[in-house]
């Protein structure tokens, strides 16, 4: 009997947002060009590949990408992939006040909820950074897991505060 293997594939659609919020690329035609390629060309190519291989994946989309590439991001939702939050324009959480981070999270949450037709449960940290209040804000929004941490490849990263795992409801594993 064949053993079932589970794999998580996550796609970060940084597109133009990744250059706006991270590297000051808003004035760089080259950076903007790479971002446009990601949204207009890369997204459909990945969707075709995943469809061909029969894979359902998780996409972490900045709110800016939802607004800039509505057709392509709708294709992601229509294909049945999970959609999670990845900031609005790839802002660094460490550089924001709690109120600023909350506003970005609220805006991104609303855009992703509207796109996906349901509230997101996954998150990728822009800049791969967490402020002292990021996890608290995520838990308040019902976010259950983070896809940006990397020190373990076989264990999910549940959103926690104070490095104490939150209660996991309806969590089941299969072996």
URSULDA-V393266 format. One record per residue. N is the residue number from 1. RES is the residue in one letter. PHI is phi in whole degrees, -180 to 180 (* if undefined). Layout:
# URSULDA-V393266
n	res	phi
N	RES	PHI
N	RES	PHI
This chain:
# URSULDA-V393266
n	res	phi
1	X	*
2	X	-72
3	X	-85
4	X	-78
5	X	-120
6	X	-106
7	X	-133
8	X	-108
9	X	-114
10	X	-116
11	X	-118
12	X	-99
13	X	-93
14	X	-64
15	X	44
16	X	-72
17	X	-56
18	X	-61
19	X	-85
20	X	-66
21	X	-90
22	X	-106
23	X	-126
24	X	66
25	X	-81
26	X	-63
27	X	-104
28	X	-107
29	X	-57
30	X	-67
31	X	-64
32	X	-63
33	X	-60
34	X	-63
35	X	-66
36	X	-64
37	X	-59
38	X	-58
39	X	-75
40	X	-88
41	X	-112
42	X	-63
43	X	-61
44	X	-61
45	X	-64
46	X	-64
47	X	-60
48	X	-63
49	X	-62
50	X	-64
51	X	-65
52	X	-58
53	X	-90
54	X	69
55	X	-105
56	X	-103
57	X	-125
58	X	-113
59	X	-115
60	X	-112
61	X	-118
62	X	-63
63	X	-57
64	X	-59
65	X	-68
66	X	-62
67	X	-77
68	X	-83
69	X	-126
70	X	-61
71	X	-64
72	X	-68
73	X	-70
74	X	-66
75	X	-61
76	X	-62
77	X	-63
78	X	-64
79	X	-80
80	X	87
81	X	-79
82	X	-68
83	X	-125
84	X	-119
85	X	-89
86	X	-145
87	X	75
88	X	-103
89	X	-125
90	X	61
91	X	-69
92	X	-86
93	X	-57
94	X	-67
95	X	-88
96	X	-111
97	X	-75
98	X	-56
99	X	-65
100	X	-65
101	X	-63
102	X	-62
103	X	-63
104	X	-64
105	X	-63
106	X	-60
107	X	-65
108	X	-64
109	X	-59
110	X	-64
111	X	-65
112	X	-69
113	X	-61
114	X	-65
115	X	-65
116	X	-83
117	X	80
118	X	-161
119	X	-68
120	X	-73
121	X	-122
122	X	-116
123	X	-147
124	X	-122
125	X	-73
126	X	-59
127	X	66
128	X	54
129	X	-126
130	X	-125
131	X	-80
132	X	-61
133	X	-114
134	X	-55
135	X	-64
136	X	-59
137	X	-65
138	X	-64
139	X	-63
140	X	-62
141	X	-89
142	X	87
143	X	-72
144	X	-104
145	X	-145
146	X	-116
147	X	-112
148	X	-104
149	X	-75
150	X	-135
151	X	-81
152	X	-143
153	X	-98
154	X	-120
155	X	-123
156	X	-66
157	X	-101
158	X	-81
159	X	-67
160	X	-135
161	X	-121
162	X	65
163	X	57
164	X	-117
165	X	-59
166	X	-79
167	X	-62
168	X	-100
169	X	-101
170	X	57
171	X	-97
172	X	-131
173	X	-117
174	X	-122
175	X	-123
